Amino acid sequence: MIAVDVKIARGDFSLEIAFDSASKITALFGHSGSGKTTLIELISGLARPDSGRIEVAGRVLVDTAKKVFIPARKRGIGLVFQDAQLFPHFSVAQNLRFAAFFAPKDARKLPFARVVDTLGIGHLMKRRPAQLSGGERQRVGVARALMSAPRLLLMDEPFASIDVSRRTKAMELVERARDEFDTPVVLVSHQIEEVMRLAGTVVMIERGRVVEVGAPEDIFATAREDTPADRFGVGASLACGAADFDARYRLTRLHHPAGDIFIPDRIPPARETRVFIKSVDVTLARRPPPDTSIRTILRGKVASIATGKGPLAMASIELDGGEKLFCALTRMAVDDLGLVPGAEVFCLVKAVALDERQVETV
């Protein structure tokens, strides 16, 4: 879907990036100053590379060897920034229709009503951007980008200004753009949790260079001595069936093939519920513990264990039903428990460690 091979120098900083991705959502991951935003500018046409080639959905946007450079306004790319950058003197409706006016004539245009209804912004049509909350501005920003009928959606740290309680809903917008509008997405983020949930391919960038390209579970499951804090963002999103609410204890029981998952407070009934479980919230046991306060116990087998020279390891667990879960643990625990690929384990997760605000219902 997207192929990039570019070079650019800006003062003391140089960018040399090459990758291919066929995923519907490709994440550019790296720390601040690694070159992610510069790469977004090159893909969108806001900057020219010194040399290289960019191709999106079979269309060549840049080829310096052949002197090809399609201007930003003709690339058919939608941009969503963390502050949305809406026109302040326009109402929400005017912002959307302005974007639709500049959509390519031959592009597959999305119905105005469908975009508005899908993103839940119908009640905001007459408001000005100054009258919107951060989450509302973000939804309108995504809607405006979609109204321009983009061939590709570029999102630069779109959730940075949204509080944790609304971040899950915001991530649903990206998934809707991907699934309901069939729009490929390039997402810039330095939050592992966002990337683990959304991306099919991760391009890890450090100091203007690509250091790894691959599936998020492969990249982030590796124990990295240079980035020990990574374990706090590594996790997995599990799909669960119907939910049962226990009014006495105010706990919701989600049904998963590997075992029931307990969430504090009520979760609305839904066809499917997804819960994100961090690797640091998972404890492994070789057999079900007889007496424990932990309610969630999931059955599975060790798929792989990544270790470094430091004290930590990252275990990838294949749960009953086929989904993966990750567990951050010490190398001592790996040896003491005799954990090897294929070993049967039970994954223990405390209910109080799961954030009910980040449970997604479909």
Protein Blocks (a to p, Z undefined) as FASTA:
>chain_A
ZZcdddddehjbccddddddfbfbdcddddehilmmmmmmmmnopaccfbdcddeehiaf
bdfknopacdfklnopacddfklopafkbcfklmmmmmmmmpcfkbccddfklmmmmnop
mmmmmpcfklpcfklmmmmmmmmmmmnopabdcdehkllmpcfklmmmmmmmmmmmmmmn
opacddddfbfklmmmmpmbdcddeehiafbdcdfklmmmpccfklmmlmmmgccddddd
dddddfklopacdddfkbccddedjddddfbdcddddfklpccdfbdcfbdcbfbdcddd
dfbdcddfblbdcdddddehiiacdddddfklmmmnopaehiacdddddfklpcfklpcc
ZZ
